[in-house]
Amino acid sequence: MQFAYLARKTSQPPPYTRLSRTSSVRRRQLQMGAVAGCILLFLIFLVTRIFSTSAERAPPGTPGTIIVTVLDRDSMSKDYISRVEENRQAYAARHGYGTFFPDTADYDLGSSPRSWAIVPALRHAMTKYQHTTFFFALSAHALIMNPSLPLESHILEKRRLESIMLKDKPVVPPDSVIKTFSHLKSDKIDVVLTQDGEGLCQGSFILRRGDWARFFLDTWFDPLYRSYNFQKAEGHALEHIVQWHPTILTKLALIPQRLLNSYGVDISSRGGKEAMFKDDDFVVHFVNCEADTNRNCEQEMEPYYNQWKAHWGKN
């Protein structure tokens, strides 16, 4: 019995089979659909980009800096508050800044001292002024005495800040083992502080908006720290987080005290005469006047207010 041989395979390819008209039309439709899809995706990207850019762009007239001063209207006289507001508003108007005057009663501080209010007040200001870059936190017990000095050229400009930063300096004088970093550059700084003979000063400082600033404020205002009953409340809490959180220290600049925080009274433990206000200094601060029963904030402010008013009040 014989069986038929299977057909042998050939190495020659089969002749080209022409596509049907239907297949050609289908392929053309797929190509046109792909092109249309690419165009649509590009338009979506373009529109999204335009709207996101406009949302991030600061509206015309947005102040680059907001001066934040927390007022305690339950304990301060109307005249005292009026003078403080007048002082800040005059300086802000001169340089195109804005002002923000929240009340301590605006924030739930629990049993913590009212001085803690500056922390949530800054958070509040950052929410209210969403396009502002810098926030100048200034105690109600202080006056801007030299309004001719804009914050930019006086402190914040890159080269200026680089030249005044105190590097490799104990955070809490005189001999804290934790020191400011020696390698930090001014463009990495998000908070500018001073210190006196006792420690860091939270009565006058500058904070730059950003994720780090929110982290910094949230850490500082942690309920755990507020429950510690620090002797200097938020002041000691600030020193604690700066010394034990490298993430905070890496964004901090210390500058000479009298550039931002001169004192109106001679307190030997806080720097004595070296820290005292001198003519042409930027700010005078009546530090701790509200907590000392032997002192009176309004009386201490009076001569400085009159000096400021006489020299700058009508300018």
FIDO-611581 format. One line per 10 residues: number of its first residue (from 0); their letters; for each residue x, y, z of C-alpha. Coordinates in nm, 2 decimals, m for minus. Example, Ala and Ser with C-alpha at 12.3 -4.5 7.8 and 13.67 -1.06 7.14 Angstrom:
0> AS> 1.23 m0.45 0.78 | 1.37 m0.11 0.71
This chain:
0> MQFAYLARKT> 0.00 0.00 0.00 | 0.14 0.34 m0.09 | 0.07 0.66 0.10 | 0.06 1.00 m0.05 | 0.36 1.22 0.04 | 0.29 1.54 0.23 | 0.35 1.85 0.04 | 0.70 1.98 0.09 | 0.75 2.32 0.25 | 0.91 2.58 0.03
10> SQPPPYTRLS> 1.15 2.85 0.13 | 0.98 3.08 m0.11 | 0.73 3.32 0.05 | 0.38 3.32 m0.08 | 0.29 3.58 m0.34 | 0.19 3.92 m0.19 | m0.18 3.92 m0.11 | m0.33 4.26 m0.17 | m0.54 4.39 0.12 | m0.90 4.42 0.06
20> RTSSVRRRQL> m1.06 4.76 0.04 | m1.23 4.71 0.37 | m0.89 4.64 0.55 | m0.73 4.95 0.39 | m1.02 5.18 0.51 | m1.00 5.02 0.86 | m0.63 5.09 0.88 | m0.67 5.45 0.77 | m0.94 5.50 1.04 | m0.71 5.36 1.31
30> QMGAVAGCIL> m0.44 5.60 1.20 | m0.67 5.90 1.20 | m0.80 5.80 1.54 | m0.45 5.78 1.68 | m0.37 6.12 1.55 | m0.69 6.27 1.69 | m0.62 6.11 2.03 | m0.27 6.26 2.04 | m0.41 6.60 1.95 | m0.68 6.57 2.22
40> LFLIFLVTRI> m0.42 6.47 2.48 | m0.20 6.76 2.38 | m0.49 7.00 2.41 | m0.59 6.87 2.76 | m0.23 6.91 2.87 | m0.21 7.26 2.73 | m0.53 7.37 2.90 | m0.44 7.21 3.23 | m0.10 7.38 3.21 | m0.25 7.72 3.14
50> FSTSAERAPP> m0.51 7.70 3.42 | m0.26 7.56 3.68 | m0.01 7.83 3.60 | m0.27 8.11 3.64 | m0.38 7.95 3.97 | m0.03 7.96 4.10 | 0.04 8.31 3.98 | m0.01 8.58 4.25 | m0.29 8.82 4.17 | m0.20 9.18 4.10
60> GTPGTIIVTV> m0.14 9.37 4.42 | m0.05 9.07 4.63 | 0.19 9.18 4.90 | 0.52 9.00 4.91 | 0.53 9.02 5.29 | 0.26 9.02 5.56 | 0.34 9.17 5.90 | 0.17 8.94 6.16 | 0.10 9.10 6.50 | m0.12 8.92 6.75
70> LDRDSMSKDY> m0.32 9.15 6.98 | m0.47 9.06 7.31 | m0.77 9.29 7.31 | m0.88 9.18 7.65 | m0.57 9.31 7.82 | m0.45 9.59 7.59 | m0.60 9.94 7.59 | m0.76 10.08 7.27 | m0.50 10.35 7.25 | m0.21 10.10 7.28
80> ISRVEENRQA> m0.36 9.88 7.01 | m0.42 10.18 6.78 | m0.06 10.28 6.81 | 0.07 9.93 6.73 | m0.16 9.91 6.43 | m0.06 10.26 6.31 | 0.30 10.17 6.33 | 0.27 9.85 6.13 | 0.04 10.00 5.87 | 0.27 10.29 5.80
90> YAARHGYGTF> 0.56 10.07 5.74 | 0.36 9.83 5.52 | 0.22 10.11 5.31 | 0.57 10.24 5.26 | 0.70 9.92 5.11 | 0.39 9.75 4.96 | 0.35 9.50 5.24 | 0.03 9.39 5.41 | m0.07 9.36 5.78 | m0.26 9.10 5.98
100> FPDTADYDLG> m0.39 9.16 6.33 | m0.55 8.85 6.48 | m0.67 8.83 6.84 | m0.54 8.58 7.09 | m0.91 8.48 7.14 | m0.93 8.37 6.78 | m0.74 8.05 6.87 | m0.81 7.76 7.10 | m0.51 7.75 7.32 | m0.66 7.55 7.60
110> SSPRSWAIVP> m0.47 7.61 7.92 | m0.16 7.73 7.74 | m0.03 8.09 7.78 | m0.17 8.34 7.53 | 0.17 8.40 7.39 | 0.14 8.07 7.21 | m0.11 8.24 6.97 | 0.16 8.36 6.74 | 0.20 8.00 6.61 | m0.15 7.94 6.49
120> ALRHAMTKYQ> m0.17 8.30 6.38 | 0.11 8.25 6.13 | m0.07 7.94 6.00 | m0.38 8.15 5.97 | m0.20 8.42 5.78 | m0.05 8.17 5.54 | m0.40 8.04 5.47 | m0.55 8.39 5.43 | m0.27 8.52 5.21 | m0.21 8.22 4.99
130> HTTFFFALSA> 0.03 8.40 4.74 | 0.24 8.59 4.99 | 0.60 8.47 5.03 | 0.72 8.61 5.36 | 0.56 8.65 5.70 | 0.71 8.89 5.95 | 0.60 8.79 6.30 | 0.64 9.09 6.53 | 0.53 9.11 6.89 | 0.26 9.36 6.99
140> HALIMNPSLP> 0.51 9.49 7.24 | 0.74 9.62 6.97 | 0.77 9.91 6.73 | 0.93 9.95 6.39 | 1.15 10.25 6.45 | 1.33 10.27 6.11 | 1.07 10.22 5.84 | 1.32 10.33 5.57 | 1.46 9.97 5.59 | 1.27 9.73 5.36
150> LESHILEKRR> 1.31 9.37 5.47 | 1.45 9.27 5.13 | 1.77 9.48 5.14 | 1.80 9.49 5.52 | 1.79 9.11 5.56 | 1.63 8.89 5.30 | 1.83 8.94 4.98 | 2.06 8.65 4.91 | 2.39 8.82 4.93 | 2.28 9.03 5.23
160> LESIMLKDKP> 2.15 8.73 5.43 | 2.47 8.54 5.34 | 2.68 8.81 5.49 | 2.49 8.84 5.82 | 2.42 8.48 5.90 | 2.58 8.36 6.22 | 2.73 8.02 6.14 | 2.87 7.75 6.37 | 2.71 7.94 6.67 | 2.55 7.78 6.97
170> VVPPDSVIKT> 2.17 7.78 6.93 | 2.12 7.85 7.30 | 2.40 8.06 7.44 | 2.65 8.05 7.58 | 2.76 7.69 7.53 | 2.49 7.47 7.37 | 2.65 7.18 7.19 | 2.40 7.23 6.91 | 2.52 7.49 6.67 | 2.40 7.65 6.35
180> FSHLKSDKID> 2.54 7.48 6.04 | 2.86 7.62 5.89 | 2.78 7.51 5.54 | 2.43 7.66 5.50 | 2.36 7.89 5.21 | 2.11 8.18 5.23 | 1.89 8.04 4.95 | 1.81 7.74 5.16 | 1.69 7.95 5.46 | 1.32 7.95 5.55
190> VVLTQDGEGL> 1.32 8.11 5.89 | 1.53 8.40 6.02 | 1.57 8.44 6.40 | 1.78 8.63 6.65 | 1.90 8.53 7.00 | 1.98 8.72 7.31 | 2.19 8.63 7.61 | 1.94 8.37 7.72 | 1.82 8.20 7.41 | 1.62 8.23 7.08
200> CQGSFILRRG> 1.39 8.52 7.04 | 1.04 8.46 6.90 | 0.92 8.82 6.94 | 1.05 8.92 6.60 | 1.13 8.68 6.32 | 1.07 8.61 5.95 | 0.92 8.30 5.80 | 0.91 8.19 5.43 | 0.60 8.02 5.30 | 0.62 7.66 5.19
210> DWARFFLDTW> 0.58 7.30 5.30 | 0.87 7.33 5.54 | 0.70 7.63 5.71 | 0.38 7.44 5.76 | 0.58 7.15 5.91 | 0.77 7.39 6.13 | 0.46 7.55 6.27 | 0.28 7.22 6.32 | 0.58 7.08 6.50 | 0.61 7.39 6.72
220> FDPLYRSYNF> 0.24 7.39 6.81 | 0.23 7.02 6.89 | 0.00 6.96 7.19 | 0.27 6.76 7.36 | 0.50 7.06 7.38 | 0.22 7.28 7.50 | 0.15 7.04 7.78 | 0.51 7.04 7.90 | 0.45 7.37 8.08 | 0.79 7.52 7.97
230> QKAEGHALEH> 0.90 7.82 8.18 | 0.91 8.04 7.87 | 0.62 7.86 7.70 | 0.65 7.87 7.32 | 1.01 8.02 7.36 | 1.15 7.71 7.52 | 0.95 7.49 7.29 | 1.11 7.66 7.00 | 1.45 7.61 7.14 | 1.37 7.24 7.20
240> IVQWHPTILT> 1.26 7.17 6.84 | 1.55 7.37 6.69 | 1.81 7.17 6.89 | 1.66 6.83 6.85 | 1.51 6.83 6.50 | 1.78 6.86 6.24 | 1.52 6.91 5.97 | 1.44 7.25 6.14 | 1.80 7.35 6.21 | 1.89 7.30 5.84
250> KLALIPQRLL> 1.65 7.58 5.74 | 1.73 7.83 6.01 | 1.95 8.14 6.01 | 2.05 8.33 6.31 | 2.14 8.70 6.25 | 2.28 8.97 6.49 | 2.01 9.07 6.73 | 1.99 9.44 6.67 | 1.92 9.39 6.30 | 1.58 9.26 6.39
260> NSYGVDISSR> 1.52 9.27 6.76 | 1.67 9.55 6.97 | 1.56 9.59 7.33 | 1.40 9.89 7.48 | 1.53 9.82 7.83 | 1.86 9.71 7.97 | 1.83 9.35 8.09 | 2.17 9.21 8.18 | 2.08 8.85 8.14 | 1.95 8.91 7.79
270> GGKEAMFKDD> 2.25 9.10 7.65 | 2.25 9.42 7.86 | 2.36 9.74 7.68 | 2.48 9.54 7.37 | 2.12 9.45 7.30 | 1.98 9.79 7.37 | 1.81 10.00 7.09 | 2.03 10.26 6.93 | 1.93 10.53 6.67 | 1.86 10.39 6.33
280> DFVVHFVNCE> 1.80 10.03 6.46 | 1.51 9.87 6.28 | 1.29 9.75 6.57 | 1.26 9.81 6.94 | 1.11 9.53 7.15 | 0.99 9.57 7.51 | 1.06 9.21 7.58 | 0.87 9.04 7.86 | 0.71 9.37 7.97 | 0.36 9.20 7.99
290> ADTNRNCEQE> 0.49 8.93 8.22 | 0.68 9.14 8.47 | 0.46 9.31 8.73 | 0.72 9.58 8.79 | 0.70 9.70 8.43 | 0.44 9.87 8.22 | 0.43 9.81 7.84 | 0.25 10.13 7.76 | 0.48 10.34 7.96 | 0.79 10.18 7.80
300> MEPYYNQWKA> 0.64 10.23 7.45 | 0.55 10.59 7.50 | 0.89 10.77 7.44 | 0.97 10.54 7.15 | 0.63 10.59 6.99 | 0.67 10.97 7.02 | 1.02 10.95 6.87 | 0.89 10.74 6.58 | 0.59 10.97 6.53 | 0.79 11.29 6.53
310> HWGKN> 1.04 11.15 6.28 | 0.84 10.93 6.06 | 0.47 10.99 6.14 | 0.41 11.24 5.85 | 0.65 11.08 5.60
